[in-house]
């Protein structure tokens, strides 16, 4: 039974936590480490739901056609609202990519 709001074709944002010496221009929630040499930060990843898998898992596709499997109830994952879809429209996968995913649902 499905207990989440996701379906194939939904645009989602995954807030990927990262750490490093130089956060990029798209980094947010930037915090210096205790020693001040590194930073922890979050980078938004703009993906599309390719497939709803058993056991509350989602197969997501990136703009470049790579896949990631995450739990549908992962707190770092959220559905993109209308403003986010508009504002970041160039960063989400193209709708045509979903057709390719359906043609080859389980790439090697």
N, C-alpha and C positions, 0 to 999 in steps of 0.2 A: 504494500500500500504506500502511496506517495504522500508524504507529509510536508512537502515544500512547494513553493510557488513556481519552480523552474520548469521550462519546457524547451525543446530544441528550437534554436533561433533567437532565444532571449539574449540580450546583451547584458553582460555582467562586468563588475569591477572587482578585481582582487587586489587587496592592499598588501603587497609583498614587503615584509620587513627585511631590511638589509643593514649591513655594517661595513664601513670602509673609511679611508682617510679623506676622500673627497666626494661628498654627495653631489649628484648631478643636478641639472636645472629643474628636473621634474620631481625631485625629492621633496617630501613634506615631513612634518613632525620630526625635525632634526634636533638631536640631543647629543652633546659631546660625551665621550666616555670619561670615566673617572680620571684617567691620566691625561686626557685632552688630545691624544694622538689619533683617535678614531671617532667616528660619529655613528650613531644608530639613527636610521631614518626609514621612511616608508615610501615605496614607489607604487603608483597605481598602474595596474595591468588591465588592459581593456580587451576582454575576451568575449566569445560567444559560446552558448551552450550547444554542443554538437549532439549530445546524446545523454539521456537519463539512464543511468545504469542501476542494476540491483543494489540493494543494501545502502540506499540513500547516497549514492555516488553520482557525480556529474562528470562527463567527459567534456572538457572545454577545448576550444580551438583558438589559437592565436592568429593575429593578422597575417603571419607568415606561414600558416598551415601546420604549426606544431601543436601537439596535444598535451594536455595536463588533466589529471584526474584528481578531483577534490571532493570532499564531503559536502553535501548540499547544506549542511548546517554549520559549516566552517564560519566562524565569526569574522574572518577576513574577507568573505565573499558577500557581495550585495548586488541586487538587480540595479541596473542603471535607470535612473529616472529620466524624464523627458529632457530636462535641462542638461544633464550629463551626456545623454545621447546626442543632443544638438551641439553642445560645446566641444565634445571630443569625437565628433563624427568621423574624422580622419584617422583616428587611432583604433577604432573597432574593426574587426574583420568585415570584409565585404559580404553582403548577403549571398552572393554567388558562391562563396566558399562553402556554405552549408550544402549546396547541391553536390559539390565535389565530395564532401564528407559522406553524403548519402550514397554516392556511387561506389565509394571504397570505405565502408564503415569500420573496418579493422585493419588499418595499414600496418605493414611489418615493421 
